[in-house]
Amino acid sequence: ASNEVTLSVASGGLLPAAPTTLVSSVSGRTVSLAWTAPTTGATPTGYVIEVGSWAGGMNLAVLNTGSPATAISGPVAPGVYYIRVRTRAGGLVSGASNEVRVEVP
């Protein structure tokens, strides 16, 4: 016999779709992000924000919002960041949104 495996399936068995139209703004050292929730796929239970120091990277942070809200902001250290967002629906995560380059003075 093999090992037992537990599987969780998102609502309706649908995979979450990626968020769209990720945009950013910087005011001083506060970065604000906003995106559009997907209109297809499983209902979002939260989002995952990936932050890298190069395009496509996620070496600086992977943040789970824990909320279906489509905007977030907070203080950020000076630097250049590449940011993407993924939809979370239960234990499933979508592909990435568009990527934005954010420069904090």
C-alpha positions as CSV (number, residue, x, y, z in Angstrom):
1,A,0.0,0.0,0.0
2,S,1.1,3.6,-0.6
3,N,1.0,6.5,1.7
4,E,-2.4,8.3,2.2
5,V,-2.8,11.7,0.6
6,T,-5.3,14.4,1.6
7,L,-6.5,16.7,-1.2
8,S,-8.4,20.0,-0.9
9,V,-10.3,21.3,-3.8
10,A,-11.4,25.0,-4.2
11,S,-15.0,25.9,-4.3
12,G,-16.7,24.2,-7.2
13,G,-13.5,22.4,-8.1
14,L,-12.3,25.5,-10.1
15,L,-8.8,26.7,-10.1
16,P,-8.3,30.4,-9.3
17,A,-7.6,32.7,-12.2
18,A,-4.8,35.3,-12.1
19,P,-5.6,38.9,-11.0
20,T,-5.3,41.6,-13.7
21,T,-4.3,45.2,-14.1
22,L,-1.8,45.4,-11.2
23,V,-0.8,49.0,-10.7
24,S,1.4,50.7,-8.1
25,S,2.0,54.2,-6.7
26,V,4.7,55.5,-4.4
27,S,4.3,58.4,-2.0
28,G,7.5,59.0,0.0
29,R,8.4,55.5,1.2
30,T,4.8,54.2,1.1
31,V,4.0,51.8,-1.7
32,S,0.3,51.2,-2.7
33,L,-0.7,48.3,-4.9
34,A,-4.1,47.7,-6.5
35,W,-5.4,45.0,-8.9
36,T,-8.6,43.7,-10.4
37,A,-10.0,40.5,-9.0
38,P,-10.5,37.7,-11.5
39,T,-14.0,37.2,-12.9
40,T,-13.6,33.5,-13.7
41,G,-12.3,30.6,-11.7
42,A,-12.7,29.9,-8.0
43,T,-13.7,32.8,-5.7
44,P,-10.6,34.4,-4.2
45,T,-10.0,33.9,-0.4
46,G,-6.8,36.0,-0.5
47,Y,-3.9,37.0,-2.6
48,V,-0.1,36.3,-2.7
49,I,2.2,39.2,-3.3
50,E,5.6,38.3,-4.7
51,V,8.5,40.8,-4.5
52,G,11.8,40.4,-6.2
53,S,15.0,42.4,-6.8
54,W,14.9,41.4,-10.5
55,A,12.1,40.8,-13.1
56,G,10.4,37.5,-12.3
57,G,12.2,37.2,-9.0
58,M,10.6,36.6,-5.6
59,N,13.7,36.7,-3.5
60,L,12.7,39.6,-1.2
61,A,9.2,38.6,0.0
62,V,6.2,36.3,-0.6
63,L,3.3,37.8,1.4
64,N,-0.2,36.2,1.9
65,T,-2.8,38.9,2.3
66,G,-5.3,36.6,4.0
67,S,-8.1,38.9,2.5
68,P,-10.0,39.1,-0.7
69,A,-9.4,42.9,-0.7
70,T,-7.7,44.1,-4.0
71,A,-5.5,46.8,-2.6
72,I,-2.7,47.1,0.0
73,S,-0.2,49.7,1.0
74,G,2.6,50.0,3.5
75,P,6.1,51.4,4.2
76,V,9.0,50.0,2.1
77,A,12.7,50.5,2.3
78,P,14.4,52.4,-0.5
79,G,15.1,50.3,-3.6
80,V,13.8,48.9,-6.8
81,Y,11.2,46.1,-6.6
82,Y,9.5,43.9,-9.1
83,I,6.1,42.9,-7.9
84,R,3.4,40.4,-9.0
85,V,0.2,39.2,-7.4
86,R,-1.5,35.7,-7.5
87,T,-5.0,34.8,-6.5
88,R,-5.4,32.3,-3.6
89,A,-8.6,30.2,-3.3
90,G,-8.3,27.9,-0.3
91,G,-5.0,26.0,-0.9
92,L,-4.8,26.7,-4.6
93,V,-2.8,29.6,-6.1
94,S,-3.2,31.0,-9.6
95,G,-0.7,32.1,-12.2
96,A,0.9,35.6,-11.8
97,S,-0.6,38.9,-12.7
98,N,1.3,41.4,-14.8
99,E,4.5,42.6,-13.1
100,V,5.1,46.2,-12.0
101,R,8.5,47.8,-11.3
102,V,8.5,50.0,-8.2
103,E,11.2,52.4,-7.3
104,V,11.2,53.8,-3.8
105,P,13.6,56.8,-3.2
